[in-house]
Amino acid sequence: MIFRLSQVALWAGIAIAVPAGVWLLWNFDPNAADSFYPPCMFRAFTGWFCIGCGLTRALHALVHGDIIGAFAMNPLAMLALPMMPLLAAQAQGWQPRRLQPLMWVIGEPKLWLFLLPAYWVARNLPWFPFTLLAPT
């Protein structure tokens, strides 16, 4: 298998960025008052939750093994997170036959064009069960 320079650079960047991100999330708490993590600008300006609100705190909880806490911060991101390596591998040409039905569904842009705005609106609704989608 021959790798292009861009593929090598991509995988080298991932190999550096992922452990560095895990190290930062392990050692620095985004919930702390003196945290250097930036707040959500959308929330600061509008008072509403964006799609990514709670993601840093969810990843912090996930790195520390708190799966329930991670889901409480950003449930859609925690459901989509296991799909990211699959999508990246498929983009690089890996296409196992068993995963083709799943990849066909999650790789469809129409799904995400509907799901992300619906999630964005739903997590800002003030009624139960939609309040469960807002970061705690």
C-alpha positions in Angstrom: 0.0 0.0 0.0 1.4 3.4 -1.0 0.7 6.4 1.1 0.6 9.9 -0.3 2.5 12.6 1.7 -0.9 14.2 2.6 -2.1 11.0 4.1 1.1 10.6 6.2 0.8 14.2 7.4 -2.8 13.7 8.3 -2.2 10.5 10.3 0.9 12.0 11.9 -1.1 15.0 13.0 -3.8 12.8 14.4 -1.2 10.7 16.2 0.1 13.9 17.9 -3.2 15.8 18.5 -5.2 13.0 20.1 -2.7 12.1 22.9 -2.1 15.8 23.5 -5.8 16.5 23.7 -6.3 13.6 26.1 -3.5 14.8 28.2 -5.0 18.3 28.4 -8.4 17.0 29.3 -6.9 14.6 31.9 -4.9 17.3 33.6 -7.0 20.4 33.3 -10.7 20.6 34.4 -12.9 22.7 32.1 -15.4 23.0 35.0 -12.9 24.8 37.2 -13.3 28.6 37.8 -9.8 29.3 36.6 -10.0 27.1 33.5 -8.1 28.2 30.4 -10.7 26.6 28.1 -12.7 29.2 26.3 -16.4 29.5 26.9 -19.0 29.0 24.1 -19.2 32.3 22.3 -22.6 31.4 20.9 -24.0 30.8 24.4 -22.3 34.0 25.7 -23.9 36.1 23.0 -27.4 34.5 22.8 -27.9 32.6 26.0 -28.8 29.5 24.0 -27.0 26.2 23.7 -25.2 25.4 20.4 -24.6 21.9 19.1 -21.2 21.7 20.7 -22.1 23.2 24.1 -20.8 20.9 26.8 -18.5 19.0 24.5 -15.2 19.9 26.3 -16.7 19.0 29.6 -18.2 15.8 28.1 -14.7 14.8 26.8 -13.2 15.6 30.1 -15.7 13.3 31.8 -15.1 10.6 29.2 -11.3 10.8 29.7 -12.0 10.2 33.4 -14.3 7.3 32.7 -17.5 9.1 33.6 -19.6 7.9 30.6 -22.9 8.9 32.2 -21.6 12.4 32.9 -20.3 12.7 29.4 -23.8 11.8 28.0 -25.3 14.4 30.4 -23.1 17.2 28.8 -23.6 16.4 25.1 -25.5 13.2 24.2 -25.3 13.6 20.4 -21.6 14.0 20.5 -21.2 11.0 22.7 -23.3 9.0 20.2 -21.4 10.3 17.2 -17.9 10.0 18.7 -17.5 6.2 18.0 -18.5 6.9 14.4 -15.7 9.3 13.7 -12.9 6.8 13.3 -15.1 4.7 11.0 -15.8 7.7 8.8 -12.1 8.6 8.7 -11.2 5.1 7.8 -13.8 4.9 5.1 -12.6 8.2 3.7 -9.1 6.6 3.4 -10.6 3.6 1.5 -11.4 1.1 4.2 -14.8 -0.4 3.4 -15.7 -3.6 5.2 -18.8 -5.2 3.8 -20.4 -5.7 7.2 -20.4 -2.0 8.0 -21.6 -0.8 4.6 -25.3 -0.4 5.7 -24.2 1.6 8.8 -21.7 3.7 6.8 -24.3 4.4 4.1 -26.7 5.9 6.8 -24.1 7.9 8.8 -22.3 9.0 5.6 -25.5 10.6 4.2 -25.3 14.4 4.3 -29.2 14.6 4.4 -29.1 12.8 7.8 -26.8 15.4 9.3 -28.5 18.4 7.6 -31.7 17.3 9.5 -30.3 15.9 12.7 -27.9 18.7 13.7 -30.5 21.6 13.4 -33.1 19.5 15.1 -30.8 18.7 18.0 -29.8 22.4 18.2 -33.5 23.4 18.5 -34.5 20.5 20.8 -31.7 21.1 23.4 -33.0 24.7 23.8 -36.6 23.8 24.4 -37.6 24.3 28.1 -39.8 21.2 28.5 -39.1 17.7 29.6 -37.7 15.5 28.0 -35.8 18.2 25.9 -34.2 19.6 29.0 -32.2 16.4 29.2 -30.4 17.4 26.0 -29.0 20.6 27.6 -25.6 20.4 29.3 -25.9 20.0 33.1 
